[in-house]
Amino acid sequence: MNSSPKQDDTLLVTNPGPFIRLAAFIYDGLLVLGIWFVLGIIFVAANGGEHVAQHNPFLPSAMFIILFWFNIHFWRRGGQTLGMRAWRLRLVNDNKGPLTLMQCLVRFIVAIGSTLTLFIGYFWIWFDKDGLSWHDRYSNTHIIREPKKVKP
């Protein structure tokens, strides 16, 4: 008869604070900035080596599309951007299913508002009874921090 305790396979997750989220945001921002530099080089090369005209809508539109794609792609594909992965953060659906495109779209749009208001939407975590940011609340998602993996 084996009297050893059962091993619990559930993950012990925590709700990350605003500074951990901000660190992942900065990490992702640096990655997107690098992609934008490459995009700028492509636009300058396509323009014969000249700078892109100040009122040209194509470069800012392409930059926005890349930012949108970067976030939506990684959120839908495992719930983690590269910055979130570095800090062991994961975006999960409150309804226990995979993230929907609509949830990701709402999250992206509200996150822009959270950022443009000097990150008030992020720091709202301190005031929310569930520890959620504006974009968590409106998209029915939340961020978890996964435990460190223990090496055997």
C-alpha positions in Angstrom: 0.0 0.0 0.0 1.4 3.3 -1.1 0.9 6.0 1.5 2.6 8.8 -0.4 0.5 12.0 -0.9 -1.0 12.5 -4.3 0.8 15.0 -6.5 -1.3 17.9 -7.5 -0.9 18.7 -11.2 -2.6 22.1 -11.0 -0.6 25.2 -11.6 -0.2 27.7 -8.8 -0.7 31.0 -10.6 -0.7 34.5 -9.2 -2.2 37.8 -10.4 0.7 39.9 -11.6 1.0 43.5 -10.4 1.2 46.6 -12.7 5.0 46.8 -12.7 5.4 43.2 -14.0 2.9 43.9 -16.7 4.6 47.2 -17.5 7.9 45.3 -17.8 6.4 42.9 -20.3 4.8 45.9 -22.1 8.2 47.6 -22.4 9.9 44.4 -23.6 7.2 44.0 -26.3 7.5 47.6 -27.2 11.2 47.2 -27.9 10.5 44.2 -30.1 7.8 46.1 -32.1 10.1 49.1 -32.4 12.7 46.8 -34.0 10.1 45.6 -36.5 9.1 49.2 -37.2 12.8 50.1 -37.9 12.9 47.3 -40.6 9.6 48.5 -42.0 11.0 52.1 -42.2 14.0 50.8 -44.1 11.7 49.0 -46.5 9.7 52.2 -47.0 12.8 54.3 -47.5 14.3 51.8 -50.0 11.0 51.7 -51.9 11.1 55.5 -52.0 14.4 55.5 -53.8 16.5 56.2 -50.6 14.5 59.4 -49.8 12.6 59.9 -46.5 8.9 59.1 -46.5 6.8 62.2 -46.9 5.5 63.6 -43.6 1.8 63.3 -44.6 2.1 59.9 -46.2 -0.6 57.7 -44.5 0.9 54.4 -45.6 3.8 54.2 -43.1 1.8 55.0 -40.0 -0.9 52.6 -41.2 1.6 49.8 -41.8 3.0 50.5 -38.3 -0.4 50.2 -36.7 -1.2 47.0 -38.6 2.1 45.5 -37.4 1.3 46.5 -33.8 -2.2 45.0 -34.1 -0.9 41.8 -35.8 1.9 41.3 -33.2 -0.5 41.4 -30.2 -3.5 39.6 -31.8 -1.3 36.9 -33.2 0.5 36.1 -30.0 -2.6 36.4 -27.8 -4.5 34.0 -29.9 -1.5 31.6 -30.3 -0.9 30.6 -26.7 -1.9 33.7 -24.8 1.6 35.1 -24.6 3.5 37.8 -26.5 7.3 37.4 -26.3 7.5 40.0 -23.5 4.8 38.1 -21.6 6.7 34.9 -22.0 9.8 36.4 -20.6 7.9 37.4 -17.5 5.9 34.2 -17.3 2.6 36.0 -18.0 -0.3 34.5 -19.8 -3.6 36.0 -21.1 -6.5 33.7 -20.4 -10.2 33.9 -21.1 -12.6 34.4 -18.2 -14.9 31.9 -19.9 -12.3 29.1 -19.7 -12.1 28.7 -23.5 -9.6 29.9 -26.1 -9.4 33.6 -26.7 -11.8 34.9 -29.4 -10.8 37.4 -32.1 -13.4 39.8 -30.6 -11.9 39.6 -27.1 -8.5 40.3 -28.6 -9.8 43.2 -30.6 -11.6 44.8 -27.6 -8.5 44.2 -25.5 -6.3 45.9 -28.1 -8.5 48.9 -28.4 -9.0 49.4 -24.7 -5.3 48.9 -24.1 -4.6 51.8 -26.4 -6.9 53.9 -24.2 -5.2 52.6 -21.1 -1.8 53.7 -22.5 -2.9 57.1 -23.8 -4.3 58.0 -20.4 -0.7 57.8 -18.9 -1.2 54.1 -18.1 -4.1 54.8 -15.7 -5.9 51.7 -17.2 -2.9 49.6 -16.2 -2.6 51.0 -12.7 -6.3 50.6 -12.2 -5.3 47.1 -11.0 -4.7 48.7 -7.6 -8.2 49.9 -7.3 -10.1 47.1 -8.9 -11.6 44.5 -6.5 -10.4 41.7 -8.8 -7.1 43.2 -9.7 -8.0 43.7 -13.3 -7.0 46.5 -15.7 -9.4 48.3 -18.0 -8.6 46.0 -20.9 -8.9 42.9 -18.8 -12.3 44.0 -17.6 -13.8 45.0 -21.0 -12.4 42.0 -22.9 -13.4 39.3 -20.3 -9.8 38.2 -20.0 -7.2 38.4 -17.3 -3.4 38.0 -16.9 -1.9 35.3 -14.8 1.7 34.8 -13.7 2.8 31.3 -14.0 5.2 29.8 -11.4 8.9 29.2 -12.2 9.5 25.8 -13.7 11.5 23.7 -11.3 14.4 21.8 -12.9 14.7 18.2 -11.7 
